[in-house]
Amino acid sequence: MSRLFGSVRSRATLGATLVVAVALVAAGAAVLLSLRANLTGEAGTRAERSAQAVASELAARIPLDKLSGLDAEDVPVQIVDEDGVLLAASEDLERISGTGTAEVTPAPTRSGADDDRDREDDDRDDDSGRSGDDESLEPGEIAQGASYTNGTATIDGDTEDYRFAAVEVETPDRGRLTVHAGSPLAAEHSAVGTALTAMLIGFPLLLGVVAGVTWLVTGRALRPVEGIRREMAAITASEDLRRRVPEPATHDEIARLARTTNATLAALEASVERQRSFVADASHELRSPIASLRTQLEVAAAHPELLDLDGAVEDTVRLQNLAGDLLLLARLDAGERPVGTRVDLAALAREEAAGREGVTVEAEPVEVSGSRGQLGRVLANLLDNAERHARERITVTVRGEGGEAVVGVADDGEGVAEADRERIFERFVRLDAARSRDDGGAGLGLAIARDVAVRHGGTLTAGAAPAGGALFELRLPLAGADRGAPRA
């Protein structure tokens, strides 16, 4: 069963079919109940009219054997007195149920003397007062409304279901009488049966149509998703991140999914290419100090007197610094978040500038939130870069501007060409031969500085200094400023 409904298409079809089925059953039941109630009500109304007609004749003192209502076809009528004794019934009535009086043969007709005595008794009763129920109707008055029951009646050998109405009438000569008249329910049963048959036939057909249409529409809607899935499986198998999934020519959610998937593939391809380039550049950068250090050690092993200890120490330190830079970049690429502590940039700038020649610090107290160690690394890298290119003077400025802290590091060197002001922040980039591996480092300082700035929710840009050299400007949100979370 789980495999049968394991796809979105089958589950959508099943869900739509079940919802429509429940709605159809509820609507069908409501229609049948309403139809049955209406037809039963109409039958009751017809029965009440027949009972009212007979009661009107009784109120007019028409004898029982002269009542026209007893001759109506398919309308069983019973007339009973207050004691439930049957006084008259339809001629062809053979059997009846549901009226409270199962008899179909009237009681024997009484003599005129008995009738006279009954009239005298009635006169005495009138003089002495009647019970509460008798006082509710005057002689010749018909009760308003009727009571209804369902039952059966056999007329001329045909037994059918009937809706019976009971109407009370106060006659001048016979006292309180009750007239039971029935109306057949055959039309109601026929109509309800026809509607039920139509529903039993039509509902399965309609559910089949709903299931088929849902299956086709869902399959057509999910066809692009299957294309995306197949292409993603092929990309995973081939490891070719240059491939892209097909984008349907629509403006729906699936088209947006395809575009987002392609954007993710493009970002993944760029990330992988960047990682490959990073690994290749790191291997190339590590090869030089390792090869130099190995050469010096091999020479020292063969000729101890030729050991260049200072050179070996320099190569070891350079190798150590390079490994530290690579480790920091790896942590930044892994999404390491800075610790949210308050850092005074003015004090940090003076601390990093201490001991460096030609560095002037002009700073006002400003605080930012972040890692003091990482922000110190940014300032140190910017100052190291400025020292390589400055002629005489380096100026460090710290100020607040709006909701940002701005740190500027300017030198009086040759500056950075406008075309290279973004490229210098790429990893392992050196703009000229003068910035060699020995003198200019590995080309990671500015890349690390920008990555740290971005992780702190800020920016790092290169421009032209007033003295004609390079100006590197670091902008960070002030502590407590609403600038959102650090950027990923």
MOUR-V843315 format. One record per residue. N is the residue number from 1. RES is the residue in three letters. SS is DSSP state (hx for helix, st for strand, lp for the rest). Layout:
n->{N,N}
res->{RES,RES}
ss->{SS,SS}
This chain:
n->{1,2,3,4,5,6,7,8,9,10,11,12,13,14,15,16,17,18,19,20,21,22,23,24,25,26,27,28,29,30,31,32,33,34,35,36,37,38,39,40,41,42,43,44,45,46,47,48,49,50,51,52,53,54,55,56,57,58,59,60,61,62,63,64,65,66,67,68,69,70,71,72,73,74,75,76,77,78,79,80,81,82,83,84,85,86,87,88,89,90,91,92,93,94,95,96,97,98,99,100,101,102,103,104,105,106,107,108,109,110,111,112,113,114,115,116,117,118,119,120,121,122,123,124,125,126,127,128,129,130,131,132,133,134,135,136,137,138,139,140,141,142,143,144,145,146,147,148,149,150,151,152,153,154,155,156,157,158,159,160,161,162,163,164,165,166,167,168,169,170,171,172,173,174,175,176,177,178,179,180,181,182,183,184,185,186,187,188,189,190,191,192,193,194,195,196,197,198,199,200,201,202,203,204,205,206,207,208,209,210,211,212,213,214,215,216,217,218,219,220,221,222,223,224,225,226,227,228,229,230,231,232,233,234,235,236,237,238,239,240,241,242,243,244,245,246,247,248,249,250,251,252,253,254,255,256,257,258,259,260,261,262,263,264,265,266,267,268,269,270,271,272,273,274,275,276,277,278,279,280,281,282,283,284,285,286,287,288,289,290,291,292,293,294,295,296,297,298,299,300,301,302,303,304,305,306,307,308,309,310,311,312,313,314,315,316,317,318,319,320,321,322,323,324,325,326,327,328,329,330,331,332,333,334,335,336,337,338,339,340,341,342,343,344,345,346,347,348,349,350,351,352,353,354,355,356,357,358,359,360,361,362,363,364,365,366,367,368,369,370,371,372,373,374,375,376,377,378,379,380,381,382,383,384,385,386,387,388,389,390,391,392,393,394,395,396,397,398,399,400,401,402,403,404,405,406,407,408,409,410,411,412,413,414,415,416,417,418,419,420,421,422,423,424,425,426,427,428,429,430,431,432,433,434,435,436,437,438,439,440,441,442,443,444,445,446,447,448,449,450,451,452,453,454,455,456,457,458,459,460,461,462,463,464,465,466,467,468,469,470,471,472,473,474,475,476,477,478,479,480,481,482,483,484,485,486,487,488}
res->{MET,SER,ARG,LEU,PHE,GLY,SER,VAL,ARG,SER,ARG,ALA,THR,LEU,GLY,ALA,THR,LEU,VAL,VAL,ALA,VAL,ALA,LEU,VAL,ALA,ALA,GLY,ALA,ALA,VAL,LEU,LEU,SER,LEU,ARG,ALA,ASN,LEU,THR,GLY,GLU,ALA,GLY,THR,ARG,ALA,GLU,ARG,SER,ALA,GLN,ALA,VAL,ALA,SER,GLU,LEU,ALA,ALA,ARG,ILE,PRO,LEU,ASP,LYS,LEU,SER,GLY,LEU,ASP,ALA,GLU,ASP,VAL,PRO,VAL,GLN,ILE,VAL,ASP,GLU,ASP,GLY,VAL,LEU,LEU,ALA,ALA,SER,GLU,ASP,LEU,GLU,ARG,ILE,SER,GLY,THR,GLY,THR,ALA,GLU,VAL,THR,PRO,ALA,PRO,THR,ARG,SER,GLY,ALA,ASP,ASP,ASP,ARG,ASP,ARG,GLU,ASP,ASP,ASP,ARG,ASP,ASP,ASP,SER,GLY,ARG,SER,GLY,ASP,ASP,GLU,SER,LEU,GLU,PRO,GLY,GLU,ILE,ALA,GLN,GLY,ALA,SER,TYR,THR,ASN,GLY,THR,ALA,THR,ILE,ASP,GLY,ASP,THR,GLU,ASP,TYR,ARG,PHE,ALA,ALA,VAL,GLU,VAL,GLU,THR,PRO,ASP,ARG,GLY,ARG,LEU,THR,VAL,HIS,ALA,GLY,SER,PRO,LEU,ALA,ALA,GLU,HIS,SER,ALA,VAL,GLY,THR,ALA,LEU,THR,ALA,MET,LEU,ILE,GLY,PHE,PRO,LEU,LEU,LEU,GLY,VAL,VAL,ALA,GLY,VAL,THR,TRP,LEU,VAL,THR,GLY,ARG,ALA,LEU,ARG,PRO,VAL,GLU,GLY,ILE,ARG,ARG,GLU,MET,ALA,ALA,ILE,THR,ALA,SER,GLU,ASP,LEU,ARG,ARG,ARG,VAL,PRO,GLU,PRO,ALA,THR,HIS,ASP,GLU,ILE,ALA,ARG,LEU,ALA,ARG,THR,THR,ASN,ALA,THR,LEU,ALA,ALA,LEU,GLU,ALA,SER,VAL,GLU,ARG,GLN,ARG,SER,PHE,VAL,ALA,ASP,ALA,SER,HIS,GLU,LEU,ARG,SER,PRO,ILE,ALA,SER,LEU,ARG,THR,GLN,LEU,GLU,VAL,ALA,ALA,ALA,HIS,PRO,GLU,LEU,LEU,ASP,LEU,ASP,GLY,ALA,VAL,GLU,ASP,THR,VAL,ARG,LEU,GLN,ASN,LEU,ALA,GLY,ASP,LEU,LEU,LEU,LEU,ALA,ARG,LEU,ASP,ALA,GLY,GLU,ARG,PRO,VAL,GLY,THR,ARG,VAL,ASP,LEU,ALA,ALA,LEU,ALA,ARG,GLU,GLU,ALA,ALA,GLY,ARG,GLU,GLY,VAL,THR,VAL,GLU,ALA,GLU,PRO,VAL,GLU,VAL,SER,GLY,SER,ARG,GLY,GLN,LEU,GLY,ARG,VAL,LEU,ALA,ASN,LEU,LEU,ASP,ASN,ALA,GLU,ARG,HIS,ALA,ARG,GLU,ARG,ILE,THR,VAL,THR,VAL,ARG,GLY,GLU,GLY,GLY,GLU,ALA,VAL,VAL,GLY,VAL,ALA,ASP,ASP,GLY,GLU,GLY,VAL,ALA,GLU,ALA,ASP,ARG,GLU,ARG,ILE,PHE,GLU,ARG,PHE,VAL,ARG,LEU,ASP,ALA,ALA,ARG,SER,ARG,ASP,ASP,GLY,GLY,ALA,GLY,LEU,GLY,LEU,ALA,ILE,ALA,ARG,ASP,VAL,ALA,VAL,ARG,HIS,GLY,GLY,THR,LEU,THR,ALA,GLY,ALA,ALA,PRO,ALA,GLY,GLY,ALA,LEU,PHE,GLU,LEU,ARG,LEU,PRO,LEU,ALA,GLY,ALA,ASP,ARG,GLY,ALA,PRO,ARG,ALA}
ss->{lp,lp,lp,lp,lp,lp,lp,hx,hx,hx,hx,hx,hx,hx,hx,hx,hx,hx,hx,hx,hx,hx,hx,hx,hx,hx,hx,hx,hx,hx,hx,hx,hx,hx,hx,hx,hx,hx,hx,hx,hx,hx,hx,hx,hx,hx,hx,hx,hx,hx,hx,hx,hx,hx,hx,hx,hx,hx,hx,lp,lp,lp,lp,hx,hx,hx,lp,hx,hx,hx,hx,lp,lp,lp,lp,lp,st,st,st,st,lp,lp,lp,lp,lp,st,st,st,st,lp,lp,lp,st,st,st,st,st,lp,lp,lp,lp,lp,lp,lp,lp,lp,lp,lp,lp,lp,lp,hx,hx,hx,hx,hx,hx,hx,hx,hx,hx,hx,hx,hx,hx,hx,hx,hx,lp,lp,lp,lp,lp,hx,hx,hx,lp,lp,lp,lp,st,st,lp,lp,lp,lp,st,st,st,st,st,st,st,st,st,lp,lp,st,st,st,st,st,st,st,st,st,st,st,st,st,st,lp,lp,lp,st,st,st,st,st,st,st,st,st,st,lp,hx,hx,hx,hx,hx,hx,hx,hx,hx,hx,hx,hx,hx,hx,hx,hx,hx,hx,hx,hx,hx,hx,hx,hx,hx,hx,hx,hx,hx,hx,hx,hx,hx,hx,hx,hx,hx,hx,hx,hx,hx,hx,hx,hx,hx,hx,hx,hx,hx,hx,hx,hx,hx,lp,lp,lp,lp,lp,lp,lp,lp,lp,lp,lp,lp,lp,lp,hx,hx,hx,hx,hx,hx,hx,hx,hx,hx,hx,hx,hx,hx,hx,hx,hx,hx,hx,hx,hx,hx,hx,hx,hx,hx,hx,hx,hx,hx,hx,hx,hx,hx,hx,hx,hx,hx,hx,hx,hx,hx,hx,hx,hx,hx,hx,hx,hx,hx,lp,hx,hx,hx,lp,lp,hx,hx,hx,hx,hx,hx,hx,hx,hx,hx,hx,hx,hx,hx,hx,hx,hx,hx,hx,hx,hx,hx,hx,hx,hx,lp,lp,lp,lp,lp,lp,lp,st,st,st,st,hx,hx,hx,hx,hx,hx,hx,hx,hx,lp,lp,lp,lp,lp,st,st,st,st,st,lp,lp,lp,st,st,st,st,lp,hx,hx,hx,hx,hx,hx,hx,hx,hx,hx,hx,hx,hx,hx,hx,hx,hx,hx,lp,lp,lp,lp,st,st,st,st,st,st,st,st,lp,lp,st,st,st,st,st,st,st,st,lp,lp,lp,lp,lp,lp,hx,hx,hx,lp,lp,hx,hx,hx,lp,lp,lp,lp,lp,lp,lp,lp,lp,lp,lp,lp,lp,lp,lp,lp,lp,lp,lp,hx,hx,hx,hx,hx,hx,hx,hx,hx,hx,hx,lp,lp,lp,st,st,st,st,st,st,lp,lp,lp,lp,lp,st,st,st,st,st,st,st,st,st,lp,lp,lp,lp,lp,lp,lp,lp,lp,lp}
